[in-house]
């Protein structure tokens, strides 16, 4: 090795590699799930899912055999093999890490590892052209099946280690809000405040990308919308998108300034070692009017009802009916999660290595948030004068719902001196 692997650390030399026990457990769970669905194997090459299974996201793929199949799990790497070996703990890695065979040799390489039929792949994530490429190349092994939702289902339940990653993400998220509180106030631009939060996030190890499943979504980690900025519609499938810095970056903070007495909504996402925390709080330069305060209290009441419903094991669709029903009774039907007709139709979204995981607090999600599931609950209302709302990220435990972000430790509203 001609390069210094010891540089691949977190802050102060911390070893940020995924524990081998995590990788082993994930592969075992996947092997069981493949067997349950009657799939012999899966070939995974999506960067997020590859990270979950291997501890890295080098250019390559991993073959996972179903339980009882006698297939040799193998991590194939095109680039960089040495780095992939290091990130997967080298000699302690659960399975072999070797150079990926050339495409024309792939079928024979799969057969040599015990594969008899075409492995399943992630039809929901890889480009159509790539899917067709593999379908043609592996045609002698039969038709490729889709394992997208099998994979999504496995990642819905977080391990104890993953929950620790979410908690640390939430701690850093709170520091980002502290930075906004320190630099914000009348006359400050949204971008100036976002930059202060960004500095905290980057210094703590944020890698620069928030990953989303739904195409063509992308996300800015600090959405700050001052006053009427909160009412500006955007492509983003959520209650608020913000102005953004320019038409090509039309999400997040923009060039608008804080005006005394106007609501300022701050929605911050942080990723710690890939794991999402998502939190929203309200700010105002000076005193926020009582009508807006009342709306904020109503959103907190809806949040509490949704959290309680999920904690009891209600289906996510039932939690949606409870929360949206309360909003309708309160008179927010045309303003909940946006202004009609540009309304988002959910009150909470699961998070993990991606921002938009499943399940979702929405109609037709007729299943519960599993124990170990992590979800951001975010009731918001949007008016021409701005956006009002709150959000925290929670994990469902055997005892109910644990808040992973600021929760009651940070007031719903912070008023800067004007």
N, C-alpha and C positions, 0 to 999 in steps of 0.2 A: 504494500500500500504506500503510495507516494504522497498522500495528502493526510492531513491531521484530523482524524475522526474525533478527537477529544474536543474539537471546536463545536461539535454538534450537541450543544447543551442548551438548557434554559438559563435564566438569570443566575449569576454567581456559580456557574458550573453545575447546576442541578441536572440530574439525569431525567430527561423528559420522554424517554422511550416508554411505550406501552408495556406493562408487565407481561411476561410470558404466560402467566396464569390466565390473563384476560384473553389473549390470543387463542389459547387452547380451549377455553370454555366457549368462545364464540364459534370456533370451528366445529366443536362437538355439537353445539345447539343447531348449527346449520346442517350438519350431517343427519341429525335426527329429523329435522324438518323436511329435508329432501326425501328421506325414506317414507315419511308420513304422506307425502304428496306423490309418491310413486316415481320420483325422478332419480336416475342413477347417479348423476353428478351435476355440478354447476361450474362454469368458467366465468370468473368475475374480473372485469377490467375497468370498471368505473372508479375514478380516484377516491371518492368518499368511501365506497364500500370496500375498496382495496385497503385503504387505511384502517378501517374497522377490523379487517381480517388479518392484516399483516403488520400493522404498526407503522407503515410508511406509505408513500404514494408515488413511488418511482414508476417509470413507464414499464408496465408488464401486466401480468394476470395471475390469478391463482385458481388452481383446480381443487375443488372440494368434492370428495366422494360421499355418497349416501352411507348412512350407518348400515353395516353388513355387506357393503359392496366389494370390499377388498381393494378398492382403488387407492393408490398412493397419492395422498394430497401433495401438491407440488406448487411452489411459488416460482413462476417463470419471470425473468426480468430482461428487458431489452437495454434499459439505461436508467440508473446506474446500478449494476449488479453489486458492486462493493458497498455502496451506500445502503442498498436494500438489505444486504446481509447484516450490516451494522444496526440499522433501525429495527430489525426483527430479532436482535440479540444474538446474532452470529450462531455459534455452535449450540446455543441454548434454544434456538428457534424451534417451534413445534415440528416443522416439516422441512424438507430440502428446499434450498433457494439456489436456483441454477439459471444459466443463460436460456432465454426463450428460443425455441426452435424457429427456423424460418417457416414462413407460411406454408410452403409446399411440403414441409415435413411434419406439419402440425397433427394431421390425422394419425400418422404412424406413431408420433410421440404420445398421443393420447392412448392409443391401443397398448403401447408398451407399459403404460401406467395402470392398465386394467379396465380402460373404458371400452364399452361395447356399443353404446348408443350415444348419439350426439348430446353433449352436455347442455344444460339449460343456461341461458344468458339473460341479461337485463334489458329486455326489449323496451322498457319504459325510460331508459337512461341513455343507451348508446345510440348514435346517429343511425338513421335508416340505412344509409349506404354501407355502414360497417356491419349492420345486421345481415344485409344481403351478402356481403363479402364472406362472412363466416358461414352463412347458410350454403353458399355455393362450395366453399372450401371443405366443409365437413359433410357434404351431402351423402357420402358413402356410409356415414354413421347414422343417417336418418334425419328427421326434422328436428330442428332446435326448438325447445320449449322455453317459455317465459318464466323467469324466477324473480321478477321485480317485486311483486307483492309479498312473496316469501321473505325476501331480504328486508323489505320495509317492516314487516311484522316482527322479525327478530330484533330489529333495532328499536322497536317501541319500548321495550322493557330494558331499563338501564341497570347495570351492575352497581354494587356498592362503590367501586372505584370510579365509575362514570359519574355517579351522583356527587362524589367529592370534587370532580372536575367542574360540575355545574355550580357547586357551592362556591368554589374559588372564583369562578367566572362572575358570580353574583357579587362577591366581595369587591372585585375590581370595578364592576359596574357601578357600585356605590361611590367609589372614589372618583369616577368620571362625573357623577352628579355633583360631587363636592367641588370639582373644578368649575363646573357651570355656575354653581352658586357663587364662587369666589370672583369670577371675571364678569358675570352677567350684570345686567342692569339697563337703565334707560339709555338709549343711544347706541348700544352695542348691536352689532350685526349678528344674525343667526350663525354665519360662518365663523366669526370670531369666537363665539361660545363653543361651537362644534370643534374648533381647532384645539381648544383647551382640553376638551374631553378626549379628543383623538390622541393627544400627547400622552395622557395617562394610559390609554389602551395600548399604544405602541410600545411604551416603555415596559409594560407588563408582559409583553410577548405576543400581542395580536399579530397575526400573519398577513393581514391585508385583504382577506377575502371572506365574505359571508356567503355560504353556499346555499342555494335554493334548488328544489326539484322542478318546480313548475316553470316551463318555458313560456315566454322569454323573460322571466323575472330575474332581476338582480337587486341588490339592496345596499344602501348606505347605512353604516352602523350608528350614526347620530342624526336623527331627524329632529330638527328644531323649527317650529313654526310659530312665529310671533304674530299675534293678532289675526288679521285677515289672511295671512299666509296659510292658516289652518284650513281654510275653505277652498283653496285652489285644488282642482281635481288633478289626478295624475294617472299614469298607467298602473301604478302599484296596487295590488289587490289587498288593500287594507283600508282602515278608516281615513288615514292621512298619508300624504306623500311628501308634502312640503314643496317649496319652490324649486329646490335644486340650484346648483351653481350656474347651469347653462342648459340649453335644450338637449344636449347629449347626456347630461347628468341631471335629469329632471326629477330627482328624488333627494330628499334630505334638506339640509340647511341652505339658505340662499342669502341674498344681499340685503334683505329687509332688516330694519332696525327695530329694537324694542321701543314701544311707546308707552308712556305712563298710563296705568290703569287697564291695559289690554292683556288678555290671557296669553301666556306663552307655554306651549306644550313641548315637552322634551321627551323624546322616545329614544332610548339608548340600547344598543345591542353590543355585547362584548363576547368574544370567543376566547376561552382559556384552553389551550391545547386542542382546539377544535370544537369545544363544547359551549353551546349558546346560553347566554342569559339575556333576557329581554325585559325592560322595565320602563315605565312612563311616570312622570310627575309633572305637576303644573307649577309655573312661576309667574310672577307679576312684578313690575316695577311700581311700587306703591300699593295701594289698596285695590283688590279685585272686587267688583260689584257683587252684591249679595245674590243676585239672580244666578250668576256664574258659579258662585260658591255652592248654591243649592243644587245646581246641576252636577257639580263634582261630588257632592254628598250622595246624590242619587246613583251615580256611576259606581261609587264604592259599595252601596247597598246591593246593586246588581252583581258586582264582582263577588261579594260575600255569598250571595245565594248560589251563584254558579259553582264556586269553590266547594260549598257545602254539598251540593248535589253530586259533584264528581267524587268527593271524599266518601260519600255513602255508597258509591258503586252504581249510581244511575248511568244509563246510557248517555253518551254525549249529546244525542238528539234531544233527550229529556232536559238536560242542562240548558240547551239552547231554547227550548220552549219556555222554561222557567224564566231565564234571563230576558229574552225578547218579549215575553208576555208582561213582565214587570215594566219594561221600557214603554210598551204600548200604553199600559195603564197610567204611566207617568206623563204621557203626552209626547213621547219622543219617536213615534213610529216613522216619521219622515226624516229623522236626523240621526238615528242610531247607526253608527259605523259609516257615516257619510251622509250627504244630502241626496235625497231622491233626485234623479234616478241612479246616481253614482254611489250606491251603498254596497259595502261588503256584507256578506251574509254569514258571518261567524262572530263568535265572542271569545274564542280561544283557539290557539293552534299549538300542537305539540312541537317541541324543539329537541335537538340533540346535536348531531354533527351538521345538521341542516336546519334552517329557520322554519321551514314549512313542512314539518313531518306530520304523521298521522298518529292517533285520530284527531279530529277537529270538533270543537263545540259548534255544531251546525246541524241543520235539518238533514235527515237520512243517515247520519252516523250513528246507527243503532247498535252501538257497543260501548262498553265502558272504557275509561282510561285505565289501563292495567296498573296494578301495583308495580312500582318502579317506573311508571310513565312520567314524563316531564312536560309541562304545558304552561304557556303564557296565556293568562286571562286578561283581556283588555277591553272592557266596555268603554266606548267613547261616543260622544255626540258632536256633530259638526253643524255650525251655523255660519252665516255670512260674516259674523264678527270674530269667528275663530273656532278652535277645537277645544273641547273639555273632556278629560278622561283620566284614567289611571290604568296601570298594568303592573303585574308582578308575575314571576315565573315560579311554578309550584311543582313539587313531586308528590305523587300519590304513594303513601306508605300503608302498612297494615293498620295504622291507627288514624288515618285520615290524610290530610294534605299538609305538606311541609313547604313553607315559603323559602325559596332559594335566593331571592333577591332582597330588597330592602324591607318590604312589608311594613309593619307598624313602627319600625325604627326611623322612618323618614316620613314627615308630614306629607299629606296629599298636595299641599300648597305651600310654596316658599315665596315670600314677598321681599324683593330687594328694596333697599332704601331708595326713594326717588329724589 
